[in-house]
Amino acid sequence: MSNQGSLPIIQDADLNKKIVLVRVDHNVVKKGKIKDTYRIDATIPTIIHILKKGGKPILMTHIGRPKDKKTGKITISPDEDVKPIVEYLEYKYGLHFIIPECVKLEDNGYVGLDTSINFNLKDLKAGKFDGIYLPNTRFFIGEEDNGKYKKDFGKQLAGLAEVFVNDAFGSWQPHASTVTPVEYLPSYAGLLMQKEIKHLSAIFTPKKPLTAIIAGAKFDTKIKPLEALLHSADNLILGGVIFNAYLATKYNLQIKGISDEDIQIAERFVKLAERYPDKVIEPEFIVESDTLEDKIEGQYRVHKISDLQPGTKLNYILDIAKESYSNEQLKKTIMRTGTFFVNAVMGLTPYFTEGTIGLYSLIDRNKHALKLYGGGDTLQEYKLLLPEMYWSSIDEHNYYFFTGGGTILTAIEHGSPWKLDTIETLVDKVKTF
């Protein structure tokens, strides 16, 4: 892509005997346990590169959402701690990282690192351990602040190191830990960041036809990328609440669990989709359930969409029925696709999985297409539902699994990966020392 030549890359950095601050996206801890190691494993090449070049890494990541949006209070909890990640790095890769102490604001998050970090830095330079792993960046008041706390926290982060490396493709928001160090340090894209950008370019300059498959729990978070995909993709398949709101609007159905806001946004989308006849590919069959709690025999049923009359009242629509994948038009669309972008779990997991299994299996039958999967839920369900297919595809050249689905959708919304704040900052604002 046009800006890739100007992206400063870690391969060009002088790392020998230098402390290297590395922003990673290890947002994989939930309730104190790692739910999936993929994002950690994907950053290992960058970490090893730094160590081999004589660098001393300081890693940092955000985990979860410890900040209450209403009150602004930050809860520091072991449920969202980096400790399980540090333990995994030692267990799996033999890398020993230590976690430094912090200064806590009364009844709130951290205001900064304790002065004892200076002793940690001295020990790091002396080789007493492989690296330092900072506490969850969202435990710090300055991470998502836009004022003094952000500036102070960003300065303190930059003050720890001599080089900054951003390897956190999935962390696209311009927070203190993702963009501020660039103002003060020589800064570079890590190996994973480079790899993700390269594959992201295939969505903007795809092997045609491009089929995008998008699902989600709320329409409002996906509407702008979906509108962009109506212009750029050749085919668009929807799932989840997004598809429910689309069906309710287009066919005048009353479907339980859809908010008025989603209906309003769906009306806007359906109106726009009318300008692109036949671009939105609709699975023929859906699964209605009387409950969200389980898949209970006698409390769910399959409907053919074309049989539903306007005004029909339905309970929860929780899956695309497997019968949909026998439809010749849908099969033809899948089999002639040149590039897939999949950010979708089609059913409400863990109870309704036939739609997702059927879709992923059908896509796998297309052996000539490039298959790009994005999003933590998408990857997790692929591994859980189709483990043999996942492990056989992980090393295939025509499969790629992104570490951040939200980043891709944001790039699609902006029309380019180079307009993402984190990448744009590296390209346009980096200072050379």
N, C-alpha and C positions, 0 to 999 in steps of 0.2 A: 504494500500500500504506500501511498505517496509520502507519508511522514516517517516511515519505518527507518529510513536511513539516518534520520536525525535523532532517533531514540538513543540516549546514552545507555550502553549495555555493560553489565558487570564484567564481561570478558576484557574490556578495555581499562578496567580500574586497577590501580596500584593498591593492593591490599596487604602487602607484606608488613607484618608487625603493626598493623593498624587495627584499631577497634572499629568494627563495622556494625552499625545499627540497621537491623533488618526488620521491615514490616512484613509479616506473614498473615495469611488468613487461616488460622487454626481454630475457627469458630465451630468446634466439634464436640464440646462438652455440654452435657445436659444432665442436670441433677447429679453432678459430681462424677459422671462417667462419660467416656468417649463413645459416641454413638456410631462413628465411622472414622476410620483412620486415613481415608483417601486424601484429604486436604493436607494432612501432615506429611504423608509419604511423597506427595507431589512436590514438596519444597525441599526434600532431602538433597537433590542434586545441587541446589544453590548453597545450602549449608556446607556440604562437602567441598564444593568449589572454593568457598571462603577459607575453610580450614587448610586445604591443600595449597592455597596461595599465601599461607602464613597469616591470614586474618584472624581476628578474635571476635566472634559474633555475639551480639546482643539481640535476642529475638523479642518481638512484641506482637500481640494480637488482641482483638476484641473477642469477647464471648458473651452471647446472649444479649439481654436487654435489662441490665440491673437498675436502670434509671426509670423512675416513675414519671411518666409524661405530664401528669397533672400536678404533682407536687414538686418535681425536680429532685426529689431525694434519691440518692444512690444507695442501694443495699449491697454491702460486701458479704458475699455468701460463698461457702465452699462448693455450692451447686454450680457456680460459674467461675471456678478457679482454674489457673493454668497448671496446677500440680499434677493432674492426671496426664497432661501432655508431656511434662518434664519426665514423669515416670515412664511413659511410653518410649520417649527418645532414648532413655537409658536401656530399657529392656530390649527394644527392637534393634537399635543401632549402636549401642554402647557409648552414647554421647552423654556426658555428664554436665548438666546445667544446674545453676543455683538460682533461687528466687530471692531478690533483695527485699529489704524492709521498706516500709512506706510511712508517710505522715498522714494521719487521718484527721479530717475536720469533724468536730463533734456532731454526732447524729447525721453524718453525711459521708461522702466518698473521700478518696485520697486527694490531698492538695499537691502532693509531690513525693519524691523519693527521699528516704532518710539519708543523712550525711554519711552513714555507713557504706553507701554505695561506692564511696571513694576507696575503701578498703577492698571491696569486691573487684573494682577495676584494677587495682594493684595486683591482686591475686590472679585475675584473668590474664593480665600481661605476663605474669610469672608462669603461666601454664598450669596452675593448680586445678583447673577444671576446663572443660571445653568451651563453655559459654555462660552467659547470663540470660535468664528468661524473665522479663519484666512481668509484674502482675497484669491481669486483665486491664487493658487500656480504658475500658468503660467504667472501671472502678475509680478512675481519676476524674475529678470535676471538670478539668480542662479539656478532656477528649472531645466532647460534643458541644462545648461552649463556643460562643462566637465573640467573646470579649477578652478581658484581661486573663482569665484563667487559661484560655486556649493558648494565648501568646506565651504565658509563663511556662505552661506545661511543654509546649513545643520547643521552647528555648532550652529547657532542662533536658529534654530528650536529645536534642542536637548536641548539647554540651557533653554528653557521655562519650561521643564517638568522633571519628575522623572521616568516616565515609558513611553514606546512607544508601541502602538498597531497598527498593520497593518490589516485593515478590508477592504482593497481596492483590491479585487480580479481582478476587471476590469482594474486596473492600473498596468500593468505588466512591464512597462518600468523602467529601473533603474535610476530614477531621484532623485534629492536631497531630496524630501519629502517622497519617497518610500523606499529608502535604507540607506541613510546617518545617520538618527537617530539611527539605529541599532548599529553603531560603538561606540556610546556614552552612550546608555541607556539600561537597562533591557528591552527586546523586546518580544512581544507575538503576536500570530495570534488571531484576533477577532473571534466572533462566526460565522459571515457570511463567513469569509475566510475559516474557518474549514468546514462549510457546503458545500461550493463550491468545495473544494478539494475532499471531500468525494464523491460528485456526479460526479466529473470529473473522478474519478477512474473507474466509470462504462463504460467510453468510452475506457479505456485501457484494462479492463478485463470485457467485456460486456457479457450479456446474448445473445447468438448467435441466429440467424444471426444479424449482425450490419449493419444497413442501414444509410449512411451519406448523407445528402442533403445539398448541398452548392451552394450559389449563390453570385453574387457580380458584382460591376461595372467595375472592372479591374482584369485581369487574373494575373498580376504580383504580387499582394498582396496575392493571394491565392495559387499560384503554389506549393510552398513547402508543405503546409499542404495537398493539394490534392494529391501530389505524395506519401506522407506518408499514406494517406487513401486508395490509390490504393493497398498498401501492407496489411493494417490492417483491412479495412472494407470488408464486404461480398458483399455489393451493394453500388453504388455511383450514385446519381442523381444530375445533374447540372441544374442551372438556371441563368437568367440574362445574362449579357454580356459574362460571362464565357461560358455559353452554346452556345451563338451565335458564339463565336470564335471557339469553338469545332466543331460546325456544319459546319461552313465555311471551316475549315481545312479538316475535315474528308470527306465531300461530295463535295468539290470544289465549294462552293457557294460564291457569292459576296453579303455580307450583309452590309448595310449602318451603319455607326457609330462605326465600329470596327477599332481600331488603328493597324498599322503595327506591333507595339510591341506586342499587344495581339495575333495577328496571329502567330508571331514567337514563343511565349511561348506556344500557343495552339498546334503548330506542335510538340514541344517537349513532351507535355502531351499526344497527340494522339499516338505518337510513343511508349511511355511507356505503355499506356493503351492496346496496342495490345498484350502485354505479359500477360494480364489478361482478356481473352475472356469472354464476357457477364457480366463483373463486372459493367461496366457503363450502367445503365438502361436509355434508351432514351425515353422520352415522344413522342408519335407519331405525335401530331399535335401542330403547332405553330401559333401565331397570328402576321401578318405583318401589320404595320401601315405606312401611308404616312407622319405622323407628330408625334413629341414628345409632342406637346402642349395639346392634348386632344384626347378623343376617339370619333371620328366624323363619323357618319353614312356614309357609302360609301367610307370612306378613310381607312378602315381596313378590313382584310380578313383572313380566316383560311386556312392553307396549311397542307397537309399530307406530312411529310418529305420524305417518300419513293417515292412520286410522282415528286419530284423536280429533274430536270436533272442537271448534272454537268455543271457549268458555268452560272447557273441561277442567275440573278441579282434581289436582293430583297431590299426593303426599310427597315425601322427599325423593328426588331423582338422584340416585347414588352411584350409577354406573352406566357405561355403554355396554349393551348386551353383546355377547360373543357372536350372535347371529348377524350383527352388522358387518362383520368381516368376511361374510360370504357374498356380500353385494359386489357385483361385477364392476360397477363404476368406482367404488372405493378401492377394490383390489387393483384395478387398472391404474388409478392415480398413484397408489403406493409403488407399484412395480415399474412405472415409467419415470419415477422421480430420480433426479440426478444428485440432489443434496437435500438431506433432512436436517431440520433444526427442531429438536424435541425438548420442550420444557413443560412436561405434562405427566401427571398421574391421573388416569381417566376416571377412577372410581374412588369412593371413600374408603381408604384403607384403615384397618387391616381386614375389614369384612367383605368389601366389594372389590375384587381384583381381576375379574374375568376380562374387563375392558382393557386394562393395562397390559395384561398378559397377551391378549389377542393382538393388540396393536404392535407391541414390541416384537412379537414373533413374526408378524406379517412384514414389518420393516426389515427384519433380519433376512427374510427370503430374497430381498432385493440385493444381489451381490455386487452390483456395479456402482451403487450410490455411496456418497460420503455421508456418514451418519454422525451428527453432532448432537450430543446430549448435554443439557445444562441444568443446573439446579440440584441442591442437596437432596431434596425429596425424590426427584427423578432418579438420581443415581442410587439412592438407598433402596428404593423400591425395585429397581432393576436387579440389584444384587440379591435382594430378598426373594423376589418372585421367580426370577429366572437365573439362578446362580451359575449353572453350567454354561448358558449362553453368554452371560456377562464375562466370566473368566476366559472363555474362548475368544471373545471379541476385544478384550482389553488391550491385546497386543496387535490387533489387526490394523493395517494402515488406513482402512476406510472407516474406522470408528475413532471418535474422540470424545472424552468425557471432561467437560469444563468443571472447574472448581466453583464457579459462581454464576448461577443462572440469572440473578438480578442484575449483575453487571452487563450481561449480554443484552437483556431487554432494555436497559438504560442506553446502551450504545445504539441499539436499533432505533430507539426513540429519537436520539440525537442525529442519527444518520451516519455515524462514524465512531469508531473506537477512540479516535484522536480528540474527540470532544469531551471525553470523560475527564473530570477534574484531575484525578490522580495521574493519568497518562499525559495530559496536556501540561501539567505542572513540570513533569520530567523533561518534556520536549522543549517547552518554550521559556521556562523560568529558571532552569538549572544554572547555577553559577560555577565557574571553573576556578579552582584554587591552585 
